Amino acid sequence: MKAKEIIARNIQRHREMAELKQETLANLLEITPSALSQIETGKTELTITRVEQIAKALNKSFYELITTPNHVGGIQNENLSNNDSSLTKSVSELIKSVSILVEKLSKP
């Protein structure tokens, strides 16, 4: 599973756990429900800024949206296998990239 698919699933899962309709979250983000649907299905590339906006709208941390659900106390995947090492690697690479970006942006 790619990083954007993890993020997409987490957005949908957290929205549903908050009992928010797509239309409600879309309005908070000032996008159309169709655009949110594209995000939740992983069909839209997301910027870090957009992930931060979504996290804020869902009252979640950025980290909760970019990590696999079993790492954040969410849905447990009963079909975990050796193929998940590529998933872990993708998430690790994303976290590393975000950390480097944050570090660069923090410097004067």
C-alpha positions in Angstrom: 0.0 0.0 0.0 1.3 3.4 -0.9 1.6 6.3 1.5 -1.2 8.2 -0.2 -3.5 5.2 0.2 -2.7 5.1 3.9 -3.5 8.8 4.3 -6.7 8.4 2.2 -7.9 5.5 4.4 -7.1 7.3 7.6 -8.9 10.5 6.5 -12.0 8.4 5.7 -11.7 6.4 8.9 -11.3 9.4 11.1 -14.2 11.2 9.4 -16.5 8.3 9.9 -15.4 7.8 13.5 -16.2 11.5 14.1 -19.6 10.8 12.5 -19.1 13.5 9.9 -20.6 13.3 6.4 -18.4 13.9 3.5 -20.3 17.1 2.7 -19.7 18.4 6.3 -15.9 17.8 6.1 -15.8 19.1 2.6 -17.4 22.4 3.7 -14.9 22.7 6.5 -12.1 22.3 4.0 -13.8 24.6 1.5 -13.8 21.9 -1.2 -16.6 20.0 -2.9 -17.8 16.6 -1.6 -16.6 15.1 -4.9 -13.1 16.5 -4.2 -13.1 14.9 -0.7 -14.3 11.6 -2.2 -11.3 11.7 -4.6 -9.0 12.4 -1.6 -10.5 9.5 0.5 -10.1 7.1 -2.4 -6.4 8.0 -2.9 -7.1 9.5 -6.4 -5.8 12.9 -5.5 -2.2 13.9 -4.7 -2.1 15.7 -1.4 0.2 18.4 -0.2 1.5 18.5 3.3 -0.5 21.7 3.8 -3.7 20.0 2.8 -3.0 17.0 5.1 -2.5 19.5 7.9 -5.8 21.2 7.1 -7.6 17.9 7.1 -6.0 16.8 10.4 -7.1 20.1 12.0 -10.6 19.8 10.6 -10.8 16.3 12.1 -9.1 17.3 15.4 -6.4 14.8 14.7 -2.6 15.1 14.5 -0.7 15.1 11.2 1.0 11.9 12.4 -2.4 10.2 12.9 -3.2 10.7 9.2 0.1 9.6 7.8 0.7 6.4 9.8 -0.8 3.0 9.4 -4.0 2.5 11.4 -2.6 -0.3 13.5 0.1 2.2 14.7 -2.5 4.8 15.8 -4.9 2.5 17.6 -7.3 2.3 14.7 -8.4 -0.6 12.5 -6.3 -3.7 13.0 -5.5 -5.4 9.7 -5.9 -9.1 10.2 -4.2 -9.8 6.9 -0.8 -8.5 7.8 2.0 -10.2 5.9 5.5 -9.8 4.8 4.2 -7.5 2.0 3.6 -4.9 4.8 7.3 -4.3 5.0 6.9 -2.2 1.8 4.1 -0.3 3.5 6.2 0.4 6.5 9.1 1.5 4.3 6.8 3.9 2.4 5.5 5.4 5.6 9.0 5.7 7.0 10.2 7.4 3.9 7.3 9.8 4.0 7.9 10.6 7.7 11.6 11.1 6.9 10.8 13.4 4.0 8.4 15.4 6.1 11.0 15.7 8.9 13.6 17.0 6.5 11.1 19.5 5.0 10.1 20.8 8.5 13.8 21.1 9.4 14.5 23.1 6.3 11.5 25.3 6.8 12.4 26.0 10.4 15.8 27.4 9.5 16.0 31.2 9.1 
